[in-house]
Amino acid sequence: MARVDLHQHFFPAGGSGADLLRRVEDDTGWRFPPDNFPWSPEKNLRFMDQLGIETAILSLTGSPGGDGVGIANREFARFLNTTAHRAVIDHPGRFGFFANLPIPSDTEAALEELAYALDVLGAAGVNLTSSYGKGDQARYVGHDVFDPIWEELDRRGAVVFVHGDQTPSSNGYPNRLVPIPVGEVPNETYKAAADLVTRGKKRRYGNVRIVLSHSGGSTPFLASRVAGLAHYLGGELSPEEMIEDFRGFYYETALSGFETNLVALENFVEPDHILFGSDFPAVDLATAAWYTRNVDDYFADRPEQLEDVMRNNALALFPRLRAHA
């Protein structure tokens, strides 16, 4: 069985790519495995071959180019997309990529890059981070200012990968073993999902297939809390409608392959909405293998369902990958 990995990151070597890597480490307390860097498609492929991954969909960990709307942000998004596209061209069948957009409130530029990435570069879908901006200026992906982007994604029936932002809480992270990617990122993913559902955007833009990173973070466990309490607070949707919308997301297993999580996902969503992810190069091979092995063991007595999670569900979501399957 060859796996299709929905969650692999890339950081172009040198220049602004290396600056982004350092910024993530400085801002979040995370430490990337030194053997995985400088990043290259060849290092990706060695990792993939050791974990039985046939195809990986590359994405960024969050918003490209910092927080400011402007030329630098637009140019960096294009640089990231052309870099990922080069990996796809140079290694047929091994890579796809989620397009990076300029900050979506830069509406015209974001729509232009979306069209270029999907129509010219052949991106598999679009990568969005859970929120853009910091503090009081932060806007989650369901905010009305982003509606033109969602309208275009809906028109195209696009796949969107939502990754939690690398955002510190007001208290910071507890200690070096619980940095922001461990304690904050999964909850930022949940907050983005809750924002989309409670604003009615998940329902309004129903043609968009949205994949939540890290099994949705805390989403499967907190969806009912949102549904009941948002309705109590005056939400227009009923609890049942909100639960239905939460169940409409796709959930991938990067750094969350564990029996408790998988039981929750199987209880919560349709079987074809569970996908595989590894989170390379953010973690080393041993860590990614531990989470992957947990998923293999969980489905060991159901080989057909294991193959669906590891491969077939992704092929249904991305039909173009079937040409190389």
Backbone hydrogen bonds in HBPLUS format (Angstrom, degrees):
<---DONOR---> <-ACCEPTOR-->    atom                        ^
c    i                          cat <-CA-CA->   ^        H-A-AA   ^      H-
h    n   atom  resd res      DA  || num        DHA   H-A  angle D-A-AA Bond
n    s   type  num  typ     dist DA aas  dist angle  dist       angle   num
A0003-ARG N   A0052-GLY O   2.87 MM  49  6.07 176.4  1.87 154.5 155.7     1
A0054-GLU N   A0003-ARG O   2.74 MM  51  5.48 145.4  1.86 140.4 150.3     2
A0055-THR N   A0003-ARG O   3.41 MM  52  6.89 158.2  2.46 149.5 155.8     3
A0004-VAL N   A0310-MET O   2.77 MM 306  6.07 155.2  1.83 170.5 170.7     4
A0005-ASP N   A0055-THR O   2.82 MM  50  6.21 163.6  1.85 160.6 162.7     5
A0057-ILE N   A0005-ASP O   2.84 MM  52  6.20 158.0  1.89 173.8 178.4     6
A0006-LEU N   A0276-PHE O   2.91 MM 270  6.14 178.7  1.91 154.4 154.2     7
A0279-ASP N   A0007-HIS O   2.70 MM 272  5.21 153.8  1.77 165.2 166.0     8
A0059-SER N   A0008-GLN O   2.81 MM  51  6.22 133.7  2.02 146.5 160.8     9
A0009-HIS N   A0280-PHE O   2.73 MM 271  6.14 156.2  1.79 149.6 155.5    10
A0018-ALA N   A0014-GLY O   3.27 MM   4  4.87 159.1  2.32 104.8 109.3    11
A0019-ASP N   A0015-GLY O   3.06 MM   4  6.36 153.0  2.13 147.0 155.5    12
A0020-LEU N   A0016-SER O   2.96 MM   4  6.11 150.6  2.05 140.3 147.0    13
A0021-LEU N   A0017-GLY O   3.16 MM   4  6.46 155.5  2.22 144.5 150.5    14
A0022-ARG N   A0018-ALA O   3.05 MM   4  6.34 165.2  2.07 152.7 155.5    15
A0023-ARG N   A0019-ASP O   2.90 MM   4  6.09 154.8  1.97 146.8 154.6    16
A0024-VAL N   A0020-LEU O   2.96 MM   4  6.20 158.3  2.01 152.4 157.2    17
A0025-GLU N   A0021-LEU O   3.13 MM   4  6.44 164.0  2.16 150.6 154.5    18
A0026-ASP N   A0022-ARG O   2.86 MM   4  6.06 165.4  1.88 153.9 158.2    19
A0027-ASP N   A0023-ARG O   2.86 MM   4  5.88 160.2  1.90 150.5 155.9    20
A0028-THR N   A0024-VAL O   3.01 MM   4  5.84 146.5  2.12 145.6 152.8    21
A0029-GLY N   A0025-GLU O   3.10 MM   4  5.46 150.4  2.19 141.0 144.1    22
A0180-ILE N   A0028-THR O   3.07 MM 152  5.04 154.9  2.14 154.2 154.0    23
A0036-ASN N   A0033-PRO O   3.00 MM   3  5.65 156.1  2.06 119.9 126.9    24
A0037-PHE N   A0034-PRO O   3.18 MM   3  5.50 166.9  2.20 113.3 116.7    25
A0044-ASN N   A0040-SER O   3.13 MM   4  6.47 159.6  2.17 151.0 157.1    26
A0045-LEU N   A0041-PRO O   2.86 MM   4  6.13 157.7  1.91 150.3 155.8    27
A0046-ARG N   A0042-GLU O   3.04 MM   4  6.34 154.3  2.11 146.8 152.9    28
A0047-PHE N   A0043-LYS O   3.12 MM   4  6.35 163.8  2.15 150.5 154.3    29
A0048-MET N   A0044-ASN O   2.83 MM   4  6.10 165.4  1.85 155.7 160.4    30
A0049-ASP N   A0045-LEU O   2.87 MM   4  6.01 162.7  1.90 152.0 155.6    31
A0050-GLN N   A0046-ARG O   3.21 MM   4  6.38 150.3  2.30 142.0 149.2    32
A0050-GLN N   A0047-PHE O   3.13 MM   3  5.30 121.3  2.50  98.6 113.0    33
A0051-LEU N   A0047-PHE O   3.15 MM   4  6.43 135.2  2.36 146.2 158.5    34
A0051-LEU N   A0048-MET O   3.15 MM   3  5.22 134.0  2.37  97.6 110.0    35
A0053-ILE N   A0048-MET O   2.80 MM   5  4.67 171.0  1.81 141.4 141.2    36
A0056-ALA N   A0094-ARG O   2.87 MM  38  6.28 153.5  1.94 145.1 148.3    37
A0096-GLY N   A0056-ALA O   2.88 MM  40  6.22 143.9  2.01 146.7 148.4    38
A0058-LEU N   A0096-GLY O   2.87 MM  38  6.15 165.8  1.89 137.2 133.0    39
A0098-PHE N   A0058-LEU O   2.80 MM  40  6.12 162.9  1.83 175.2 173.9    40
A0074-ARG N   A0070-GLY O   3.13 MM   4  6.43 157.2  2.19 151.9 158.6    41
A0075-GLU N   A0071-ILE O   2.84 MM   4  6.07 165.3  1.87 160.6 164.5    42
A0076-PHE N   A0072-ALA O   2.96 MM   4  6.06 155.7  2.02 145.6 152.1    43
A0077-ALA N   A0073-ASN O   3.13 MM   4  6.30 156.3  2.19 143.0 148.8    44
A0078-ARG N   A0074-ARG O   3.14 MM   4  6.45 160.3  2.18 148.5 153.3    45
A0079-PHE N   A0075-GLU O   2.91 MM   4  6.14 157.1  1.96 146.9 153.8    46
A0080-LEU N   A0076-PHE O   2.91 MM   4  6.14 159.7  1.95 152.3 156.7    47
A0081-ASN N   A0077-ALA O   3.03 MM   4  6.26 159.3  2.08 148.2 153.8    48
A0082-THR N   A0078-ARG O   2.92 MM   4  6.12 161.4  1.95 155.1 159.6    49
A0083-THR N   A0079-PHE O   2.99 MM   4  6.08 150.1  2.08 143.4 151.9    50
A0084-ALA N   A0080-LEU O   3.00 MM   4  6.22 165.4  2.02 151.6 154.7    51
A0085-HIS N   A0081-ASN O   2.92 MM   4  6.02 155.9  1.98 142.2 149.8    52
A0086-ARG N   A0082-THR O   3.00 MM   4  6.10 147.1  2.11 138.6 146.3    53
A0087-ALA N   A0083-THR O   3.32 MM   4  6.71 149.9  2.42 144.0 150.8    54
A0088-VAL N   A0084-ALA O   3.16 MM   4  6.55 151.5  2.25 146.7 154.5    55
A0089-ILE N   A0085-HIS O   2.96 MM   4  6.27 160.6  1.99 153.9 158.5    56
A0090-ASP N   A0086-ARG O   2.89 MM   4  5.99 162.7  1.92 151.7 156.7    57
A0091-HIS N   A0087-ALA O   3.10 MM   4  6.01 135.8  2.31 138.5 147.6    58
A0094-ARG N   A0091-HIS O   3.06 MM   3  5.71 164.3  2.09 139.8 143.4    59
A0124-ALA N   A0097-PHE O   2.81 MM  27  5.58 146.1  1.93 151.0 159.8    60
A0099-ALA N   A0125-GLY O   2.77 MM  26  6.09 167.2  1.78 141.5 136.9    61
A0127-ASN N   A0099-ALA O   2.78 MM  28  5.58 177.8  1.78 152.3 151.6    62
A0106-ASP N   A0103-ILE O   2.74 MM   3  5.67 166.2  1.76 137.5 142.4    63
A0110-ALA N   A0106-ASP O   2.90 MM   4  5.99 161.4  1.93 159.7 165.5    64
A0111-LEU N   A0107-THR O   2.91 MM   4  6.10 163.6  1.93 159.3 163.1    65
A0112-GLU N   A0108-GLU O   2.98 MM   4  6.14 152.9  2.06 143.7 151.6    66
A0113-GLU N   A0109-ALA O   2.92 MM   4  6.14 161.0  1.96 150.7 155.2    67
A0114-LEU N   A0110-ALA O   2.87 MM   4  5.98 153.9  1.94 144.8 152.8    68
A0115-ALA N   A0111-LEU O   3.05 MM   4  6.22 164.5  2.08 146.3 149.3    69
A0116-TYR N   A0112-GLU O   3.01 MM   4  6.23 162.0  2.05 147.0 152.4    70
A0117-ALA N   A0113-GLU O   2.83 MM   4  5.90 167.6  1.85 152.6 156.1    71
A0118-LEU N   A0114-LEU O   3.03 MM   4  6.13 165.2  2.05 150.7 154.9    72
A0119-ASP N   A0115-ALA O   2.83 MM   4  5.62 161.4  1.86 147.6 154.1    73
A0120-VAL N   A0116-TYR O   2.92 MM   4  5.15 148.4  2.02 128.1 138.0    74
A0121-LEU N   A0116-TYR O   3.11 MM   5  6.57 155.1  2.18 153.3 160.4    75
A0123-ALA N   A0117-ALA O   2.89 MM   6  5.55 173.1  1.89 140.3 141.4    76
A0126-VAL N   A0159-VAL O   2.91 MM  33  6.41 155.1  1.97 154.8 162.2    77
A0161-PHE N   A0126-VAL O   2.83 MM  35  6.21 159.1  1.88 154.1 161.1    78
A0128-LEU N   A0161-PHE O   2.91 MM  33  6.12 167.7  1.92 155.6 158.1    79
A0163-HIS N   A0128-LEU O   3.06 MM  35  6.52 156.8  2.11 156.5 163.2    80
A0130-SER N   A0163-HIS O   2.92 MM  33  5.91 134.8  2.12 155.5 155.5    81
A0141-VAL N   A0130-SER O   3.13 MM  11  5.79 145.4  2.25 150.6 146.7    82
A0132-TYR N   A0139-ARG O   2.98 MM   7  5.42 152.2  2.06 136.9 143.9    83
A0139-ARG N   A0132-TYR O   2.94 MM   7  5.42 151.6  2.02 142.7 150.9    84
A0137-GLN N   A0134-LYS O   3.02 MM   3  5.40 142.1  2.16 140.0 135.9    85
A0138-ALA N   A0135-GLY O   3.12 MM   3  5.53 167.7  2.14 114.6 118.4    86
A0143-HIS N   A0140-TYR O   2.91 MM   3  5.71 168.7  1.92 132.6 134.9    87
A0146-PHE N   A0143-HIS O   3.01 MM   3  5.81 158.2  2.06 122.8 128.6    88
A0147-ASP N   A0144-ASP O   3.00 MM   3  5.24 168.2  2.01 115.2 118.3    89
A0149-ILE N   A0146-PHE O   3.02 MM   3  5.55 130.6  2.27 114.9 127.0    90
A0150-TRP N   A0146-PHE O   3.22 MM   4  6.59 161.7  2.25 152.6 158.0    91
A0151-GLU N   A0147-ASP O   2.78 MM   4  5.96 155.9  1.84 159.5 166.6    92
A0152-GLU N   A0148-PRO O   3.21 MM   4  6.37 154.6  2.28 137.3 142.6    93
A0153-LEU N   A0149-ILE O   2.92 MM   4  6.22 161.7  1.96 153.0 158.8    94
A0154-ASP N   A0150-TRP O   2.80 MM   4  5.91 155.1  1.86 147.6 154.4    95
A0155-ARG N   A0151-GLU O   2.95 MM   4  6.14 154.1  2.01 141.8 148.8    96
A0156-ARG N   A0152-GLU O   3.06 MM   4  6.29 147.6  2.17 144.8 152.7    97
A0157-GLY N   A0153-LEU O   2.97 MM   4  6.02 115.9  2.39 134.8 151.2    98
A0158-ALA N   A0153-LEU O   3.06 MM   5  5.25 168.7  2.07 151.6 153.5    99
A0157-GLY N   A0154-ASP O   3.08 MM   3  4.95 144.5  2.21  96.2 106.9   100
A0209-ARG N   A0158-ALA O   2.99 MM  51  6.34 155.5  2.05 150.0 156.8   101
A0160-VAL N   A0209-ARG O   2.82 MM  49  6.14 160.5  1.86 152.8 157.3   102
A0211-VAL N   A0160-VAL O   2.74 MM  51  6.08 167.2  1.76 166.8 171.4   103
A0162-VAL N   A0211-VAL O   2.88 MM  49  6.13 171.1  1.89 172.1 174.4   104
A0213-SER N   A0162-VAL O   3.12 MM  51  6.16 154.6  2.18 175.1 167.4   105
A0172-GLY N   A0169-SER O   3.13 MM   3  5.21 158.7  2.18 104.9 111.5   106
A0178-VAL N   A0175-ASN O   2.94 MM   3  5.44 161.9  1.97 118.3 124.3   107
A0182-VAL N   A0179-PRO O   2.92 MM   3  5.48 140.0  2.09 115.8 127.4   108
A0183-GLY N   A0179-PRO O   3.03 MM   4  6.26 165.9  2.05 160.0 164.2   109
A0184-GLU N   A0180-ILE O   2.75 MM   4  4.87 148.3  1.85 133.5 143.9   110
A0185-VAL N   A0180-ILE O   3.02 MM   5  6.27 158.9  2.07 150.8 154.2   111
A0187-ASN N   A0184-GLU O   3.01 MM   3  5.36 118.8  2.40 107.4 122.7   112
A0188-GLU N   A0184-GLU O   2.86 MM   4  6.11 143.4  2.00 154.5 166.3   113
A0188-GLU N   A0185-VAL O   3.13 MM   3  5.00 123.1  2.47  93.9 108.7   114
A0189-THR N   A0185-VAL O   3.06 MM   4  6.37 151.0  2.15 152.6 159.4   115
A0190-TYR N   A0186-PRO O   3.23 MM   4  6.55 157.0  2.29 139.8 145.3   116
A0191-LYS N   A0187-ASN O   2.93 MM   4  6.16 155.9  1.99 143.1 149.6   117
A0192-ALA N   A0188-GLU O   2.97 MM   4  6.22 152.0  2.05 145.9 152.6   118
A0193-ALA N   A0189-THR O   3.00 MM   4  6.32 160.4  2.04 151.4 156.7   119
A0194-ALA N   A0190-TYR O   2.84 MM   4  6.10 161.6  1.88 155.7 160.9   120
A0195-ASP N   A0191-LYS O   2.89 MM   4  6.03 149.1  1.99 141.0 149.5   121
A0196-LEU N   A0192-ALA O   3.00 MM   4  6.27 163.3  2.03 153.0 156.1   122
A0197-VAL N   A0193-ALA O   3.01 MM   4  6.23 157.6  2.07 149.0 155.3   123
A0198-THR N   A0194-ALA O   2.89 MM   4  5.92 172.7  1.89 153.0 155.2   124
A0199-ARG N   A0195-ASP O   3.11 MM   4  6.00 153.0  2.18 144.7 151.1   125
A0201-LYS N   A0196-LEU O   2.88 MM   5  4.98 119.3  2.26 151.7 163.8   126
A0202-LYS N   A0196-LEU O   3.01 MM   6  5.23 158.7  2.06 123.9 122.9   127
A0200-GLY N   A0197-VAL O   2.99 MM   3  5.18 152.4  2.07 105.9 114.7   128
A0204-ARG N   A0200-GLY O   2.90 MM   4  6.05 156.2  1.95 144.3 152.1   129
A0205-TYR N   A0201-LYS O   2.92 MM   4  5.85 166.6  1.93 149.3 151.8   130
A0208-VAL N   A0205-TYR O   3.17 MM   3  5.98 166.0  2.19 122.2 126.4   131
A0250-TYR N   A0210-ILE O   2.81 MM  40  6.00 166.4  1.82 159.5 160.9   132
A0212-LEU N   A0250-TYR O   2.77 MM  38  6.01 171.2  1.78 150.8 150.6   133
A0252-GLU N   A0212-LEU O   3.36 MM  40  6.60 163.3  2.39 172.8 169.8   134
A0216-GLY N   A0213-SER O   2.82 MM   3  5.36 138.6  1.99 113.9 126.5   135
A0217-GLY N   A0214-HIS O   2.84 MM   3  5.35 159.9  1.88 115.4 122.3   136
A0215-SER N   A0252-GLU O   2.47 MM  37  4.89 138.5  1.63 160.9 167.4   137
A0219-THR N   A0216-GLY O   2.97 MM   3  5.14 164.3  2.00 125.4 128.3   138
A0221-PHE N   A0218-SER O   3.13 MM   3  5.56 131.0  2.38 109.8 122.4   139
A0222-LEU N   A0218-SER O   3.05 MM   4  6.15 136.1  2.25 150.8 163.9   140
A0222-LEU N   A0219-THR O   3.11 MM   3  5.18 132.9  2.34 102.3 115.1   141
A0223-ALA N   A0219-THR O   2.89 MM   4  5.51 131.5  2.13 163.8 163.8   142
A0225-ARG N   A0222-LEU O   3.05 MM   3  5.12 121.0  2.41  98.4 113.7   143
A0226-VAL N   A0222-LEU O   3.06 MM   4  6.43 157.5  2.11 156.7 162.3   144
A0227-ALA N   A0223-ALA O   2.91 MM   4  6.16 167.8  1.92 153.6 157.1   145
A0228-GLY N   A0224-SER O   3.03 MM   4  6.11 171.6  2.04 149.3 150.8   146
A0229-LEU N   A0225-ARG O   3.06 MM   4  5.99 164.4  2.08 146.1 150.9   147
A0230-ALA N   A0226-VAL O   2.75 MM   4  5.47 158.8  1.80 149.7 155.7   148
A0231-HIS N   A0227-ALA O   3.41 MM   4  6.23 152.2  2.49 129.3 136.3   149
A0232-TYR N   A0228-GLY O   3.14 MM   4  6.34 153.8  2.21 137.7 145.2   150
A0233-LEU N   A0229-LEU O   2.94 MM   4  6.14 143.6  2.07 140.4 149.8   151
A0235-GLY N   A0230-ALA O   2.82 MM   5  5.34 155.0  1.88 149.3 147.5   152
A0234-GLY N   A0231-HIS O   3.04 MM   3  5.22 161.3  2.08 108.9 113.4   153
A0241-GLU N   A0238-SER O   3.09 MM   3  5.13 118.0  2.49  97.6 112.6   154
A0242-MET N   A0238-SER O   3.03 MM   4  6.34 159.8  2.07 157.4 162.7   155
A0243-ILE N   A0239-PRO O   2.94 MM   4  6.17 161.5  1.97 152.4 157.4   156
A0244-GLU N   A0240-GLU O   2.99 MM   4  6.15 155.1  2.05 142.1 149.1   157
A0245-ASP N   A0241-GLU O   3.03 MM   4  6.32 150.3  2.12 143.0 150.6   158
A0246-PHE N   A0242-MET O   2.93 MM   4  6.27 158.3  1.98 154.1 159.6   159
A0247-ARG N   A0243-ILE O   2.98 MM   4  6.21 152.0  2.05 147.8 155.6   160
A0248-GLY N   A0245-ASP O   3.00 MM   3  5.03 146.4  2.11  99.2 109.8   161
A0249-PHE N   A0246-PHE O   3.35 MM   3  5.86 167.0  2.37 112.1 115.6   162
A0251-TYR N   A0273-HIS O   2.88 MM  22  6.20 165.1  1.90 166.0 169.0   163
A0275-LEU N   A0251-TYR O   2.90 MM  24  6.08 161.4  1.93 148.5 151.8   164
A0253-THR N   A0275-LEU O   3.12 MM  22  6.38 138.9  2.29 132.3 140.0   165
A0256-SER N   A0253-THR O   3.05 MM   3  5.13 156.8  2.11 133.7 127.7   166
A0262-LEU N   A0258-PHE O   2.94 MM   4  6.13 163.6  1.96 161.5 166.9   167
A0263-VAL N   A0259-GLU O   2.84 MM   4  6.02 159.0  1.89 158.7 163.6   168
A0264-ALA N   A0260-THR O   3.14 MM   4  6.34 159.9  2.18 143.6 149.0   169
A0265-LEU N   A0261-ASN O   2.89 MM   4  6.20 159.6  1.93 150.7 156.4   170
A0266-GLU N   A0262-LEU O   2.89 MM   4  6.03 167.3  1.91 150.5 154.1   171
A0267-ASN N   A0263-VAL O   3.00 MM   4  6.13 146.0  2.12 143.5 152.8   172
A0268-PHE N   A0264-ALA O   2.97 MM   4  6.05 132.3  2.20 140.5 153.6   173
A0268-PHE N   A0265-LEU O   3.01 MM   3  4.98 129.2  2.28  94.7 108.9   174
A0269-VAL N   A0265-LEU O   2.90 MM   4  5.84 174.5  1.90 164.6 162.8   175
A0273-HIS N   A0270-GLU O   2.94 MM   3  5.57 163.2  1.97 127.3 129.6   176
A0282-ALA N   A0279-ASP O   2.95 MM   3  5.86 133.2  2.17 134.5 143.0   177
A0288-ALA N   A0284-ASP O   3.11 MM   4  6.40 173.4  2.12 160.6 162.2   178
A0289-ALA N   A0285-LEU O   2.80 MM   4  5.89 155.5  1.86 152.4 160.1   179
A0290-TRP N   A0286-ALA O   3.01 MM   4  6.18 144.3  2.14 138.9 147.5   180
A0291-TYR N   A0287-THR O   3.28 MM   4  6.65 164.1  2.31 156.4 157.6   181
A0292-THR N   A0288-ALA O   2.99 MM   4  6.16 159.2  2.03 147.0 153.7   182
A0293-ARG N   A0289-ALA O   2.77 MM   4  5.83 160.6  1.80 148.2 153.5   183
A0294-ASN N   A0290-TRP O   3.09 MM   4  6.31 148.3  2.20 142.5 150.6   184
A0295-VAL N   A0291-TYR O   3.26 MM   4  6.64 149.6  2.36 143.4 150.3   185
A0295-VAL N   A0292-THR O   3.07 MM   3  5.24 119.7  2.45  98.5 112.8   186
A0296-ASP N   A0292-THR O   2.95 MM   4  6.32 163.8  1.98 154.3 159.0   187
A0297-ASP N   A0293-ARG O   2.82 MM   4  6.00 162.9  1.85 152.9 157.1   188
A0298-TYR N   A0294-ASN O   2.95 MM   4  6.06 153.0  2.02 141.5 149.1   189
A0299-PHE N   A0295-VAL O   3.18 MM   4  6.39 157.3  2.23 153.8 157.6   190
A0300-ALA N   A0297-ASP O   3.22 MM   3  4.83 164.9  2.24 100.2 103.7   191
A0302-ARG N   A0299-PHE O   2.79 MM   3  5.06 160.9  1.82 118.2 123.3   192
A0305-GLN N   A0302-ARG O   3.08 MM   3  5.56 120.7  2.45 111.1 124.6   193
A0306-LEU N   A0302-ARG O   3.03 MM   4  6.33 155.0  2.10 153.5 161.4   194
A0307-GLU N   A0303-PRO O   2.99 MM   4  6.16 158.3  2.04 144.6 149.6   195
A0308-ASP N   A0304-GLU O   3.03 MM   4  6.31 144.7  2.16 138.4 148.3   196
A0309-VAL N   A0305-GLN O   2.98 MM   4  6.27 162.7  2.01 152.0 155.0   197
A0310-MET N   A0306-LEU O   2.89 MM   4  6.05 166.0  1.91 155.0 159.3   198
A0311-ARG N   A0307-GLU O   2.87 MM   4  5.58 133.6  2.08 137.0 146.8   199
A0312-ASN N   A0307-GLU O   3.06 MM   5  6.32 158.3  2.11 138.5 143.2   200
A0313-ASN N   A0308-ASP O   2.82 MM   5  5.22 168.4  1.83 139.9 139.7   201
A0315-LEU N   A0311-ARG O   3.07 MM   4  6.38 154.6  2.13 150.8 158.9   202
A0316-ALA N   A0312-ASN O   2.98 MM   4  6.24 147.6  2.09 147.3 155.3   203
A0317-LEU N   A0313-ASN O   3.16 MM   4  6.38 141.6  2.31 135.2 145.1   204
A0317-LEU N   A0314-ALA O   3.06 MM   3  4.97 120.6  2.43  92.2 107.5   205
A0318-PHE N   A0314-ALA O   2.82 MM   4  6.04 144.4  1.95 149.7 160.0   206
A0321-LEU N   A0318-PHE O   2.96 MM   3  5.82 156.6  2.02 127.8 133.5   207
A0322-ARG N   A0319-PRO O   2.97 MM   3  5.53 152.8  2.04 114.2 122.2   208
A0323-ALA N   A0320-ARG O   3.31 MM   3  5.91 157.6  2.36 111.8 117.0   209
A0324-HIS N   A0321-LEU O   3.02 MM   3  5.66 155.2  2.08 117.1 123.8   210
A0325-ALA N   A0322-ARG O   3.13 MM   3  4.75 151.3  2.22  93.6 102.4   211
